[in-house]
Amino acid sequence: MTCSAADQQGRRTGSRRRAVGMDRRAKIYVAGHTGMVGSAIVRRLRADGHENLLLATRAELDLTDQRAVREFVSAERPRYVVDSAARVGGIQANMGHPAEFLYENLQIQNNLIWSAKDAGVETFLFLGSSCIYPRACPQPMREEYLMEGKPEPTNEAYAYAKIAGMKLCEYIHAEFGMNFISCMPSNIYGENDNFDPETSHVIPSLLRRIHQAKAAGHSEVVIWGTGSSRREFLYVDDLADAVVWLLDTYTHQQFLNVGTGEDIGIRELAERMCEVVGYEGNLRFDSTKPEGMPRKLLDVTRLHETGWRHRVGLGEGLRRTYDWYLDQYAGSTADPEPFVAVAAR
């Protein structure tokens, strides 16, 4: 299979200066290290020679417990903290559990941010999400467009929580002069993604259902919406690389968008996934179902000005993700029962 122009562009723009400012002996706490993003950040840090990593599972530290988080951060005194911990999910999960999404995410991020402030953490990096931009946001979405309109209703609770976390970091930066920074990633996918049928995002959801349709000989896969909505996708290892880059170099109050600056229609995305999986059945789009924001494309001009650009194009990223899924789940009892309706977030 030949590489697309976007894939070739991703490779061409991959070379860049690497910063060397972070002390490799410094203690770094990665909250949410077992998730897709957190685990990729840990891989990236270790690849750069950072071994003094502070990691705690949910069983070891309940991030919604204010006292536990405060005692943990105060005792460990990390120099850097990356907050990649959050309750996340697709349209179904967000619409079905808005109270839990708002409450749990506010608890997690408030506990981490304020405990890190009190402990004198040198750099705190908070990860937001492009889904918190206004539904009617001009495209591509520039950082200054945040809060210039109402968020997409299907992920409103999650959006309000993430906005609060980013603003808290901005205010700490301004009031206390501490390097509490935020970045706003586009849709993330890749190794260690969530393939659960009830809570997964569009790429793992589509890959899994198309794979199962092929394996079972089904002639059709149903996808929520019209297929006309457009999304930008960033491979998780690229996000991890950007996170380390920002930890190394970024000291400004203004949050930064992190993405590729390229988007794709959901219909075209599904067709490309069929090619990756080798599925020759039909795709049926159910226009009676919600499909989220019409378009989500980030303006990454400010990020590019720092010297960082993505390296993994969408075609390569989809192949890597499908290969990982096959290694981990396909044909195993861990792979849940088929569920063919897919929603984009």
For each residue, the residues with C-beta under 8 A, 3 or more apart:
1: 275 315 319
2:
3: 7 8 11 313 315 316
4: 7 8 313 314 315
5: 8 9
6: 9 10 260 262 313 314 315
7: 3 4 10 11 313 314 315 316
8: 3 4 5 11 12 313
9: 5 6 12 13 262 313
10: 6 7 13 14 260 310 311 312 313 314 316
11: 3 7 8 14 311 313
12: 8 9
13: 9 10 309 310 311
14: 10 11 309 310 311
15:
16: 307 308 309
17: 307
18: 245
19: 22 245 248 249
20: 248
21: 248 249
22: 19 26 48 50 80 244 247 248
23: 26 79
24: 48 49 50 51 52
25: 52
26: 22 23 50 52 79 80
27: 52 53 54 76 77 78 79 80
28: 45 50 52 53 54 78 79 80 81 82
29: 53 54 55 73 76 78 80 81 82
30: 33 38 41 42 45 53 54 55 82 84
31: 38 63 81 82 83 84 85 108 112
32: 35 37 38 83 84 85 86
33: 30 38 39 41 42 53 55 56 84
34: 38 39 57 58
35: 32 38 39 84 85 192
36: 39 40 188 190 191 192 193 194 236
37: 32 40 41 84 127 185 188 236 239 240
38: 30 31 32 33 34 35 41 42 82 84 85
39: 33 34 35 36 42 43 191 192
40: 36 37 43 44 190 191 192 236 237 239 240
41: 30 33 37 38 44 45 82 84 240 243 244
42: 30 33 38 39 45 46 53 55
43: 39 40 46 47 237 240
44: 40 41 47 48 237 240 241 243 244
45: 28 30 41 42 48 50 53 244
46: 42 43 49 50 51 53
47: 43 44
48: 22 24 44 45 244
49: 24 46
50: 22 24 26 28 45 46 53
51: 24 46
52: 24 25 26 27 28
53: 27 28 29 30 33 42 45 46 50
54: 27 28 29 30 76 78
55: 29 30 33 42
56: 33 60 61 72
57: 34 60 61
58: 34 61 62 63
59:
60: 56 57
61: 56 57 58 65 68 69 72
62: 58 65 68
63: 31 58 69 85 107 108 111 112
64: 104 107 108 111
65: 61 62 68 69 111
66: 69 70 107 110 111
67: 70 71
68: 61 62 65 71 72
69: 61 63 65 66 72 73 111 112 115
70: 66 67 73 74 111 114 115 118
71: 67 68 74 75
72: 56 61 68 69 75 76 115
73: 29 69 70 76 77 78 81 112 115 116 118 119 121
74: 70 71 77 115 118 119
75: 71 72
76: 27 29 54 72 73
77: 27 73 74 119 120
78: 27 28 29 54 73 81 116 119 121
79: 23 26 27 28 121 122 123
80: 22 26 27 28 29 121 122 123 124 125 247
81: 28 29 31 73 78 112 116 121 123 124 125
82: 28 29 30 31 38 41 125 127 243 247
83: 31 32 108 109 112 113 124 125 126 127 165
84: 30 31 32 33 35 37 38 41 127
85: 31 32 35 38 63 108 112
86: 32 105 108 109 127 162
87: 100 101 104 105 108 158
88: 93 158 194 199 201
89: 92 93 94 97 101 198 199 200 201
90: 93 94 199 200 201 202 205 343 345
91: 94 95 154 155 224 290 291 292 343 344 345
92: 89 95 96 198 199 343
93: 88 89 90 96 97 101 198 199
94: 89 90 91 97 98 101 154 155 156 157 158 345
95: 91 92 98 154 290
96: 92 93
97: 89 93 94 100 101
98: 94 95 101 102 156 157
99: 102 103 157
100: 87 97 103 104
101: 87 89 93 94 97 98 104 105 157 158 161
102: 98 99 105 106 157 158 160 161
103: 99 100 106 107
104: 64 87 100 101 107 108
105: 86 87 101 102 108 109 158 161 162 165
106: 102 103 109 110 161 164 165
107: 63 64 66 103 104 110 111
108: 31 63 64 83 85 86 87 104 105 111 112
109: 83 86 105 106 112 113 126 161 164 165 168
110: 66 106 107 113 114 164 165 168
111: 63 64 65 66 69 70 107 108 114 115
112: 31 63 69 73 81 83 85 108 109 115 116 124
113: 83 109 110 116 117 124 126 165 168 169 172 180
114: 70 110 111 117 118 168
115: 69 70 72 73 74 111 112 118 119
116: 73 78 81 112 113 119 121 124 180
117: 113 114 120 121 124 172 176 178 180
118: 70 73 74 114 115
119: 73 74 77 78 115 116
120: 77 117
121: 73 78 79 80 81 116 117 124 178
122: 79 80 179
123: 79 80 81 179 180 181 247
124: 80 81 83 112 113 116 117 121 169 172 178 179 180 181
125: 80 81 82 83 181 182 183 243 246 247
126: 83 109 113 165 166 169 180 181 182 183
127: 37 82 83 84 86 182 183 185 243
128: 132 162 163 165 166 182 183 184 185 255
129: 132 158 159 162 184 185
130: 133 141 184 185 186 187 232 257 259 296 298
131: 151 152 155 158 159 292 293 296 345
132: 128 129 146 151 155 158 159 160 162 163 184
133: 130 137 141 145 146 151 293 296
134: 137 145 146 147 148 149 150 151 152
135: 149 150 151 152 153 293 294
136: 149 150
137: 133 134 141 145 148 149 293
138: 141 142 145
139: 295 297
140: 261 297 298 299
141: 130 133 137 138 145 257 296 297 298 299
142: 138 145 257 299 301
143: 146 184 254 255 256 257 299 302
144: 148
145: 133 134 137 138 141 142 148
146: 132 133 134 143 163 166 184 255
147: 134 163
148: 134 137 144 145
149: 134 135 136 137
150: 134 135 136 153 156
151: 131 132 133 134 135 155 156 159 160
152: 131 134 135 155 156 159 292 293
153: 135 150 156
154: 91 94 95 290 292 345
155: 91 94 131 132 151 152 158 159 292 345
156: 94 98 150 151 152 153 159 160
157: 94 98 99 101 102 160 161
158: 87 88 94 101 102 105 129 131 132 155 161 162
159: 129 131 132 151 152 155 156 162 163
160: 102 132 151 156 157 163 164
161: 101 102 105 106 109 157 158 164 165
162: 86 105 128 129 132 158 159 165 166
163: 128 132 146 147 159 160 166 167
164: 106 109 110 160 161 167 168
165: 83 105 106 109 110 113 126 128 161 162 168 169 182
166: 126 128 146 162 163 169 170 182 184 255
167: 163 164 170 171
168: 109 110 113 114 164 165 171 172 180
169: 113 124 126 165 166 172 173 180 181 182 255
170: 166 167 173 174 180 182 253 254 255
171: 167 168 174 175
172: 113 117 124 168 169 175 176 178 180
173: 169 170 176 177 178 179 180 181 253
174: 170 171 253
175: 171 172
176: 117 172 173
177: 173
178: 117 121 124 172 173
179: 122 123 124 173 251
180: 113 116 117 123 124 126 168 169 170 172 173
181: 123 124 125 126 169 173 246 250 251 252 253 255
182: 125 126 127 128 165 166 169 170 255 256
183: 125 126 127 128 242 243 246 255 256 257 258
184: 128 129 130 132 143 146 166 255 256 257 258 298
185: 37 127 128 129 130 188 234 239 242 258 259
186: 130 231 232 233 234 257 258 259 260 296 297 298
187: 130 201 202 203 231 232 233 234 296 345
188: 36 37 185 233 234 235 236 239
189: 193 201 203 204 233 234 235 236 317 321
190: 36 40 193 235 236 237 317 320 321 324
191: 36 39 40 236 237 320 321 324
192: 35 36 39 40 236 324
193: 36 189 190 200 201 203 204 236 321 324 325
194: 36 88 199 200 201 204
195: 200 204 205 207 208 325 329 335 336
196: 199 200 336
197: 200 205 208 209 336 337 338 339
198: 89 92 93 339
199: 88 89 90 92 93 194 196
200: 89 90 193 194 195 196 197 204 205 208
201: 88 89 90 187 189 193 194 204 205 345
202: 90 187 205 206 231 266 269 342 343 344 345
203: 187 189 193 206 207 233 269 273 318 321
204: 189 193 194 195 200 201 207 208 321 325
205: 90 195 197 200 201 202 208 209 342 343
206: 202 203 209 210 221 223 269 270 273 342
207: 195 203 204 210 211 273 276 277 318 321 322 325
208: 195 197 200 204 205 211 212 325 329 335
209: 197 205 206 212 213 221 338 339 340 342
210: 206 207 213 214 221 270 273 274 277 279
211: 207 208 214 215 277 279 322 325 326 330
212: 208 209 215 216 218 335 338 340
213: 209 210 216 218 220 221 279 281 338 340
214: 210 211 217 218 277 278 279 281
215: 211 212 330 331
216: 212 213 338
217: 214
218: 212 213 214 221 281 338 340
219: 281 282
220: 213 281 282 283 284 340
221: 206 209 210 213 218 270 279 281 282 283 284 340 342
222: 284 285 286 340 341 342
223: 206 227 266 270 283 284 285 286 341 342 343 344
224: 91 285 286 289 290 291 341 342 343 344
225: 228 229 266 285 286 287 289 290 291 292 343 344
226: 229 285 287 291
227: 223 265 266 267 270 283 285
228: 225 265 266 267 291 294
229: 225 226 265 266 291 292 293 294 295 344
230: 263 264 265 266 294 295 296 297
231: 186 187 202 263 264 266 269 295 296 344
232: 130 186 187 259 260 261 262 263 264 296 297 298
233: 186 187 188 189 203 260 264 269 314 317
234: 185 186 187 188 189 238 239 258 259 260 310
235: 188 189 190 238 239 310 312 316 317 320
236: 36 37 40 188 189 190 191 192 193 239 240
237: 40 43 44 190 191 240 241 312
238: 234 235 241 242 260 310 311 312
239: 37 40 185 188 234 235 236 242 243 258
240: 37 40 41 43 44 236 237 243 244
241: 44 237 238 244 245 308 311
242: 183 185 238 239 245 246 258 303 308 310
243: 41 44 82 125 127 183 239 240 246 247
244: 22 41 44 45 48 240 241 247 248
245: 18 19 241 242 248 249 250 306 307 308
246: 125 181 183 242 243 249 250 256 306 308
247: 22 80 82 123 125 243 244 250
248: 19 20 21 22 244 245
249: 19 21 245 246 306 307
250: 181 245 246 247 256 306
251: 179 181
252: 181
253: 170 173 174 181
254: 143 170 302
255: 128 143 146 166 169 170 181 182 183 184
256: 143 182 183 184 246 250 302 303 306
257: 130 141 142 143 183 184 186 298 299 300 302 303
258: 183 184 185 186 234 239 242 298 300 303
259: 130 185 186 232 234 297 298 300 303 310
260: 6 10 186 232 233 234 238 300 310 314
261: 140 232 297 298 299 300 304
262: 6 9 232 297 314
263: 230 231 232 295 296 297
264: 230 231 232 233 268 269 272 314
265: 227 228 229 230 268 269
266: 202 223 225 227 228 229 230 231 269 270 291 344
267: 227 228 270 271 283 285
268: 264 265 271 272
269: 202 203 206 231 233 264 265 266 272 273
270: 206 210 221 223 227 266 267 273 274 283
271: 267 268 274 275 283
272: 264 268 269 275 276 314 315 318
273: 203 206 207 210 269 270 276 277 279 318 322
274: 210 270 271 277 278 279 280 281 283
275: 1 271 272 278
276: 207 272 273 315 318 319 322
277: 207 210 211 214 273 274 322
278: 214 274 275
279: 210 211 213 214 221 273 274
280: 274
281: 213 214 218 219 220 221 274
282: 219 220 221
283: 220 221 223 227 267 270 271 274
284: 220 221 222 223
285: 222 223 224 225 226 227 267
286: 222 223 224 225 289 341
287: 225 226
288:
289: 224 225 286 341 343
290: 91 95 154 224 225 343
291: 91 224 225 226 228 229 266 343 344
292: 91 131 152 154 155 225 229 343 344 345
293: 131 133 135 137 152 229 296
294: 135 228 229 230
295: 139 229 230 231 263
296: 130 131 133 141 186 187 230 231 232 263 293
297: 139 140 141 186 230 232 259 261 262 263
298: 130 140 141 184 186 232 257 258 259 261
299: 140 141 142 143 257 261 302
300: 257 258 259 260 261 303 304
301: 142 304 305
302: 143 254 256 257 299 305 306
303: 242 256 257 258 259 300 306 308
304: 261 300 301 307 308 309
305: 301 302
306: 245 246 249 250 256 302 303
307: 16 17 245 249 304
308: 16 241 242 245 246 303 304
309: 13 14 16 304
310: 10 13 14 234 235 238 242 259 260
311: 10 11 13 14 238 241
312: 10 235 237 238 316 317 320
313: 3 4 6 7 8 9 10 11 316 317
314: 4 6 7 10 233 260 262 264 272 317 318
315: 1 3 4 6 7 272 276 318 319
316: 3 7 10 235 312 313 319 320
317: 189 190 233 235 312 313 314 320 321
318: 203 207 272 273 276 314 315 321 322
319: 1 276 315 316 322 323
320: 190 191 235 312 316 317 323 324
321: 189 190 191 193 203 204 207 317 318 324 325
322: 207 211 273 276 277 318 319 325 326
323: 319 320 326 327
324: 190 191 192 193 320 321 327 328
325: 193 195 204 207 208 211 321 322 328 329 330
326: 211 322 323 329 330
327: 323 324 330
328: 324 325 332 334
329: 195 208 325 326 332 334 335
330: 211 215 325 326 327 335
331: 215 335
332: 328 329 335
333:
334: 328 329
335: 195 208 212 329 330 331 332
336: 195 196 197 339
337: 197
338: 197 209 212 213 216 218
339: 197 198 209 336
340: 209 212 213 218 220 221 222
341: 222 223 224 286 289
342: 202 205 206 209 221 222 223 224
343: 90 91 92 202 205 223 224 225 289 290 291 292
344: 91 202 223 224 225 229 231 266 291 292
345: 90 91 94 131 154 155 187 201 202 292
